[in-house]
Amino acid sequence: MKKTLVLGASPKPERFAFKAVELLRKYGHPVIAVGLRDGEIGETKIQKELYVENDIDTVTLYLGEQNQPQYYDYLLKLNPKRIIFNPGTENDELIKMAKNQGIETVEDCTLVMLRGNYY
């Protein structure tokens, strides 16, 4: 299973980030949820503090491009195997930075990837 960090997690059930945390857990992936507000998604606690261990396989983004620059250094230091840019989060600058560091970048929907068995 792929340990996944959801950046932009939300305790609001109507948000795609909320649905992604639920579906990742349903498919057996360990999940770290990082968001602007404390809360919970099922048994997963949303933390405001940035997760700093280097054991993340995948980061899946739920932050618009305009809200990403403050996380560039953080994401590159995490050095995940890949970063998924969900619809609405595409960012050419971050994609280039990640690729230059050898991080795979994927422009796709985490929910579709999980349901389509190509996560």
Z-matrix of the N, CA and C atoms (Angstrom, degrees):
N
C 1 1.444
C 2 1.531 1 109.64
N 3 1.306 2 115.72 1 152.52
C 4 1.466 3 121.43 2 -173.69
C 5 1.528 4 110.45 3 -104.42
N 6 1.332 5 115.84 4 111.78
C 7 1.462 6 119.74 5 177.70
C 8 1.518 7 108.30 6 -63.54
N 9 1.335 8 115.45 7 123.46
C 10 1.458 9 121.66 8 -171.52
C 11 1.517 10 111.29 9 -122.26
N 12 1.321 11 115.62 10 134.69
C 13 1.456 12 121.96 11 173.34
C 14 1.521 13 107.83 12 -103.74
N 15 1.324 14 116.15 13 121.77
C 16 1.460 15 122.25 14 176.74
C 17 1.520 16 106.89 15 -96.31
N 18 1.319 17 116.42 16 110.46
C 19 1.466 18 121.04 17 -179.72
C 20 1.525 19 108.65 18 -99.00
N 21 1.335 20 114.42 19 117.19
C 22 1.459 21 120.74 20 -174.67
C 23 1.518 22 110.81 21 107.59
N 24 1.342 23 115.91 22 21.90
C 25 1.464 24 121.05 23 -179.80
C 26 1.523 25 110.36 24 -61.26
N 27 1.322 26 115.46 25 146.23
C 28 1.463 27 121.83 26 -177.79
C 29 1.526 28 110.12 27 -136.59
N 30 1.335 29 117.15 28 141.43
C 31 1.467 30 119.85 29 176.26
C 32 1.532 31 112.98 30 -79.30
N 33 1.326 32 117.62 31 3.22
C 34 1.469 33 121.53 32 -178.86
C 35 1.532 34 109.83 33 -87.87
N 36 1.339 35 117.74 34 117.08
C 37 1.470 36 121.36 35 -175.61
C 38 1.524 37 115.05 36 -58.21
N 39 1.333 38 117.93 37 -23.60
C 40 1.465 39 119.58 38 -178.66
C 41 1.529 40 112.85 39 -79.80
N 42 1.318 41 117.97 40 -8.79
C 43 1.471 42 121.67 41 -178.52
C 44 1.530 43 110.71 42 -82.88
N 45 1.334 44 115.00 43 143.95
C 46 1.464 45 119.28 44 179.11
C 47 1.523 46 111.78 45 -64.98
N 48 1.324 47 118.24 46 -31.93
C 49 1.465 48 120.90 47 178.01
C 50 1.525 49 110.44 48 -62.40
N 51 1.316 50 117.42 49 -39.13
C 52 1.464 51 122.58 50 176.46
C 53 1.530 52 109.40 51 -61.24
N 54 1.333 53 115.40 52 -48.62
C 55 1.463 54 120.91 53 -179.19
C 56 1.525 55 111.34 54 -63.08
N 57 1.331 56 116.50 55 -35.86
C 58 1.466 57 120.22 56 179.68
C 59 1.524 58 110.85 57 -65.33
N 60 1.330 59 117.33 58 -44.07
C 61 1.470 60 120.02 59 178.54
C 62 1.524 61 109.66 60 -59.79
N 63 1.320 62 117.12 61 -46.13
C 64 1.470 63 120.65 62 179.35
C 65 1.526 64 111.47 63 -59.61
N 66 1.333 65 116.80 64 -46.92
C 67 1.460 66 120.33 65 -176.00
C 68 1.529 67 111.77 66 -70.83
N 69 1.324 68 117.01 67 -38.54
C 70 1.468 69 119.69 68 175.95
C 71 1.524 70 110.12 69 -57.91
N 72 1.329 71 116.89 70 -45.77
C 73 1.470 72 120.61 71 178.94
C 74 1.531 73 110.91 72 -64.29
N 75 1.327 74 116.53 73 -41.58
C 76 1.466 75 120.61 74 179.57
C 77 1.526 76 110.83 75 -58.67
N 78 1.339 77 116.13 76 -36.74
C 79 1.461 78 120.93 77 179.83
C 80 1.527 79 112.35 78 -85.98
N 81 1.338 80 117.00 79 4.36
C 82 1.458 81 121.03 80 172.79
C 83 1.513 82 116.62 81 89.66
N 84 1.324 83 118.21 82 9.02
C 85 1.462 84 120.85 83 -179.70
C 86 1.529 85 110.40 84 -85.05
N 87 1.331 86 117.94 85 131.22
C 88 1.469 87 119.66 86 173.37
C 89 1.529 88 109.20 87 -64.69
N 90 1.333 89 117.31 88 137.07
C 91 1.463 90 121.42 89 -173.90
C 92 1.525 91 111.10 90 -126.97
N 93 1.326 92 115.06 91 135.02
C 94 1.459 93 123.43 92 168.38
C 95 1.524 94 105.07 93 -111.95
N 96 1.326 95 117.30 94 123.37
C 97 1.463 96 121.73 95 -178.93
C 98 1.523 97 109.11 96 -108.65
N 99 1.326 98 116.21 97 120.96
C 100 1.462 99 121.72 98 179.08
C 101 1.526 100 107.74 99 -119.26
N 102 1.332 101 115.46 100 127.84
C 103 1.458 102 120.14 101 -178.90
C 104 1.509 103 111.76 102 -147.90
N 105 1.310 104 115.88 103 179.75
C 106 1.464 105 121.36 104 -178.99
C 107 1.520 106 112.54 105 -78.36
N 108 1.338 107 116.60 106 -22.65
C 109 1.462 108 120.86 107 -178.22
C 110 1.515 109 110.33 108 -126.13
N 111 1.324 110 115.65 109 142.69
C 112 1.456 111 119.64 110 172.67
C 113 1.524 112 108.84 111 -64.72
N 114 1.296 113 115.64 112 153.09
C 115 1.454 114 120.87 113 177.53
C 116 1.513 115 108.80 114 168.67
N 117 1.310 116 115.73 115 -169.82
C 118 1.455 117 121.00 116 179.71
C 119 1.519 118 110.08 117 -139.31
N 120 1.312 119 113.86 118 148.25
C 121 1.455 120 121.89 119 172.26
C 122 1.519 121 104.61 120 -124.77
N 123 1.312 122 116.40 121 99.42
C 124 1.455 123 120.03 122 -171.90
C 125 1.515 124 108.79 123 61.67
N 126 1.317 125 116.47 124 -123.43
C 127 1.464 126 121.33 125 179.27
C 128 1.526 127 112.54 126 -92.77
N 129 1.317 128 117.39 127 1.34
C 130 1.463 129 121.20 128 -178.66
C 131 1.520 130 109.88 129 -94.00
N 132 1.319 131 115.73 130 122.75
C 133 1.461 132 121.60 131 178.78
C 134 1.527 133 108.97 132 -82.29
N 135 1.327 134 116.42 133 133.75
C 136 1.465 135 120.73 134 173.04
C 137 1.516 136 106.80 135 -86.97
N 138 1.307 137 115.89 136 125.52
C 139 1.460 138 119.74 137 -179.47
C 140 1.517 139 110.84 138 -111.30
N 141 1.318 140 115.37 139 142.59
C 142 1.467 141 120.67 140 176.75
C 143 1.525 142 110.37 141 -84.32
N 144 1.326 143 116.21 142 -27.81
C 145 1.460 144 120.38 143 179.65
C 146 1.524 145 108.86 144 -73.17
N 147 1.308 146 115.98 145 142.86
C 148 1.457 147 120.44 146 179.46
C 149 1.518 148 110.39 147 -74.96
N 150 1.303 149 116.64 148 133.16
C 151 1.455 150 123.88 149 177.56
C 152 1.521 151 107.84 150 -72.62
N 153 1.336 152 117.64 151 131.54
C 154 1.467 153 119.01 152 -171.61
C 155 1.529 154 115.48 153 -117.43
N 156 1.308 155 119.11 154 3.29
C 157 1.464 156 119.97 155 178.08
C 158 1.531 157 109.58 156 -75.37
N 159 1.333 158 116.00 157 152.31
C 160 1.469 159 120.18 158 -179.70
C 161 1.526 160 111.82 159 -99.77
N 162 1.340 161 116.38 160 43.84
C 163 1.464 162 119.91 161 -178.60
C 164 1.530 163 112.30 162 -117.14
N 165 1.321 164 116.19 163 23.00
C 166 1.464 165 120.97 164 -178.24
C 167 1.529 166 109.93 165 -89.14
N 168 1.315 167 116.10 166 127.23
C 169 1.460 168 120.83 167 174.68
C 170 1.527 169 110.18 168 -80.57
N 171 1.336 170 115.81 169 -47.02
C 172 1.462 171 121.24 170 -172.46
C 173 1.517 172 111.14 171 -133.97
N 174 1.327 173 115.66 172 135.86
C 175 1.465 174 121.48 173 167.18
C 176 1.517 175 105.96 174 -107.83
N 177 1.324 176 116.87 175 128.56
C 178 1.458 177 120.57 176 174.95
C 179 1.522 178 108.19 177 -114.50
N 180 1.319 179 115.70 178 123.55
C 181 1.465 180 121.95 179 -171.75
C 182 1.521 181 112.85 180 -93.02
N 183 1.322 182 114.03 181 133.15
C 184 1.464 183 122.56 182 172.68
C 185 1.521 184 109.16 183 -129.71
N 186 1.322 185 115.90 184 40.05
C 187 1.463 186 123.18 185 175.74
C 188 1.517 187 107.73 186 -124.34
N 189 1.317 188 116.97 187 133.57
C 190 1.456 189 120.55 188 176.34
C 191 1.518 190 110.97 189 -62.89
N 192 1.318 191 115.59 190 157.65
C 193 1.468 192 121.73 191 -177.52
C 194 1.526 193 112.47 192 -50.84
N 195 1.325 194 117.78 193 -40.09
C 196 1.463 195 121.46 194 -177.44
C 197 1.531 196 112.77 195 -66.47
N 198 1.332 197 117.73 196 -20.71
C 199 1.466 198 121.54 197 -179.71
C 200 1.528 199 113.32 198 -100.11
N 201 1.321 200 117.56 199 4.00
C 202 1.458 201 120.70 200 -175.83
C 203 1.525 202 115.95 201 -88.78
N 204 1.353 203 120.43 202 -33.02
C 205 1.468 204 119.63 203 -173.12
C 206 1.524 205 115.09 204 -51.99
N 207 1.303 206 118.34 205 -35.58
C 208 1.465 207 120.11 206 179.63
C 209 1.533 208 112.57 207 -65.65
N 210 1.328 209 117.35 208 -14.27
C 211 1.464 210 121.62 209 -179.05
C 212 1.534 211 113.38 210 -105.52
N 213 1.327 212 118.53 211 -1.46
C 214 1.465 213 120.50 212 -176.93
C 215 1.526 214 112.03 213 -53.01
N 216 1.321 215 117.38 214 -56.14
C 217 1.466 216 120.52 215 -177.73
C 218 1.518 217 110.90 216 -59.69
N 219 1.307 218 116.01 217 -42.64
C 220 1.466 219 121.50 218 179.78
C 221 1.529 220 110.71 219 -58.91
N 222 1.322 221 116.71 220 -49.68
C 223 1.462 222 120.38 221 -178.02
C 224 1.522 223 111.75 222 -63.36
N 225 1.318 224 117.09 223 -41.10
C 226 1.462 225 120.12 224 -179.57
C 227 1.524 226 111.38 225 -69.34
N 228 1.332 227 117.82 226 -34.86
C 229 1.470 228 120.65 227 176.93
C 230 1.520 229 111.70 228 -69.70
N 231 1.336 230 117.21 229 -32.62
C 232 1.470 231 120.13 230 175.87
C 233 1.521 232 110.46 231 -61.59
N 234 1.341 233 115.61 232 -32.32
C 235 1.459 234 122.91 233 179.34
C 236 1.535 235 112.77 234 50.24
N 237 1.337 236 116.59 235 55.52
C 238 1.466 237 118.39 236 177.36
C 239 1.520 238 110.06 237 -70.23
N 240 1.329 239 116.14 238 165.24
C 241 1.459 240 119.34 239 175.49
C 242 1.525 241 110.65 240 -68.15
N 243 1.351 242 115.78 241 -33.64
C 244 1.465 243 118.70 242 179.99
C 245 1.522 244 110.89 243 -152.38
N 246 1.333 245 113.67 244 158.75
C 247 1.458 246 122.60 245 173.58
C 248 1.524 247 106.84 246 -123.90
N 249 1.326 248 115.84 247 127.04
C 250 1.462 249 120.81 248 176.37
C 251 1.524 250 108.23 249 -98.46
N 252 1.314 251 115.28 250 124.12
C 253 1.461 252 122.52 251 175.55
C 254 1.526 253 106.95 252 -98.14
N 255 1.322 254 116.03 253 99.96
C 256 1.461 255 121.19 254 179.00
C 257 1.528 256 109.52 255 -68.86
N 258 1.339 257 118.30 256 160.88
C 259 1.465 258 120.14 257 179.70
C 260 1.532 259 111.78 258 -50.84
N 261 1.330 260 114.89 259 130.07
C 262 1.457 261 121.00 260 -179.17
C 263 1.514 262 114.26 261 92.92
N 264 1.341 263 117.06 262 -4.05
C 265 1.469 264 120.36 263 -179.51
C 266 1.522 265 112.44 264 -113.36
N 267 1.326 266 117.38 265 1.93
C 268 1.460 267 121.27 266 -176.72
C 269 1.529 268 109.86 267 -55.56
N 270 1.335 269 115.65 268 138.82
C 271 1.465 270 120.66 269 -174.54
C 272 1.527 271 108.39 270 -153.74
N 273 1.327 272 117.04 271 101.39
C 274 1.466 273 121.45 272 -176.60
C 275 1.525 274 112.54 273 -58.78
N 276 1.320 275 117.33 274 -37.25
C 277 1.467 276 120.64 275 -179.04
C 278 1.528 277 110.96 276 -63.82
N 279 1.322 278 117.43 277 -48.50
C 280 1.464 279 120.80 278 -179.95
C 281 1.524 280 111.10 279 -68.67
N 282 1.318 281 116.95 280 -36.96
C 283 1.467 282 120.17 281 177.53
C 284 1.528 283 109.75 282 -59.35
N 285 1.317 284 117.18 283 -46.05
C 286 1.467 285 121.31 284 179.65
C 287 1.527 286 110.73 285 -62.83
N 288 1.322 287 117.33 286 -44.76
C 289 1.467 288 121.05 287 -179.97
C 290 1.529 289 110.64 288 -61.41
N 291 1.326 290 116.78 289 -43.48
C 292 1.461 291 120.92 290 -179.35
C 293 1.530 292 110.88 291 -65.32
N 294 1.321 293 116.75 292 -46.61
C 295 1.468 294 120.25 293 -179.87
C 296 1.524 295 111.26 294 -61.44
N 297 1.330 296 117.07 295 -38.48
C 298 1.465 297 120.80 296 177.92
C 299 1.521 298 112.03 297 -62.48
N 300 1.317 299 116.86 298 -23.36
C 301 1.466 300 121.66 299 178.99
C 302 1.530 301 111.36 300 -97.13
N 303 1.322 302 116.99 301 3.18
C 304 1.459 303 120.78 302 178.01
C 305 1.516 304 114.15 303 84.50
N 306 1.328 305 117.17 304 16.65
C 307 1.458 306 121.75 305 178.23
C 308 1.528 307 108.37 306 -92.31
N 309 1.317 308 116.21 307 126.91
C 310 1.464 309 120.89 308 176.93
C 311 1.529 310 109.03 309 -66.59
N 312 1.311 311 116.90 310 139.37
C 313 1.463 312 121.05 311 175.51
C 314 1.520 313 108.99 312 -120.09
N 315 1.325 314 115.08 313 138.85
C 316 1.457 315 121.80 314 -177.76
C 317 1.524 316 108.18 315 -131.45
N 318 1.322 317 116.72 316 127.15
C 319 1.461 318 121.22 317 174.06
C 320 1.520 319 106.91 318 -102.52
N 321 1.325 320 115.38 319 99.57
C 322 1.460 321 121.39 320 -174.72
C 323 1.522 322 108.10 321 -163.54
N 324 1.304 323 116.34 322 -179.97
C 325 1.462 324 122.44 323 179.21
C 326 1.524 325 109.08 324 -106.52
N 327 1.318 326 116.09 325 121.96
C 328 1.461 327 121.00 326 -179.52
C 329 1.526 328 111.27 327 -55.18
N 330 1.327 329 117.55 328 -41.98
C 331 1.468 330 120.97 329 -178.85
C 332 1.524 331 111.26 330 -62.09
N 333 1.325 332 116.89 331 -43.60
C 334 1.469 333 121.66 332 179.43
C 335 1.525 334 109.98 333 -67.52
N 336 1.326 335 116.74 334 -41.35
C 337 1.466 336 120.70 335 179.68
C 338 1.528 337 110.87 336 -60.52
N 339 1.320 338 116.88 337 -43.96
C 340 1.465 339 120.63 338 179.51
C 341 1.525 340 110.91 339 -64.43
N 342 1.313 341 116.06 340 -49.07
C 343 1.476 342 119.93 341 -177.99
C 344 1.523 343 112.07 342 -67.51
N 345 1.334 344 116.43 343 -28.44
C 346 1.458 345 120.68 344 179.70
C 347 1.520 346 113.37 345 -88.31
N 348 1.330 347 116.65 346 2.94
C 349 1.468 348 123.12 347 178.73
C 350 1.521 349 113.43 348 59.96
N 351 1.342 350 117.55 349 35.47
C 352 1.465 351 119.91 350 173.20
C 353 1.520 352 111.59 351 -127.55
N 354 1.317 353 115.68 352 27.37
C 355 1.451 354 120.55 353 177.42
C 356 1.520 355 108.72 354 -72.97
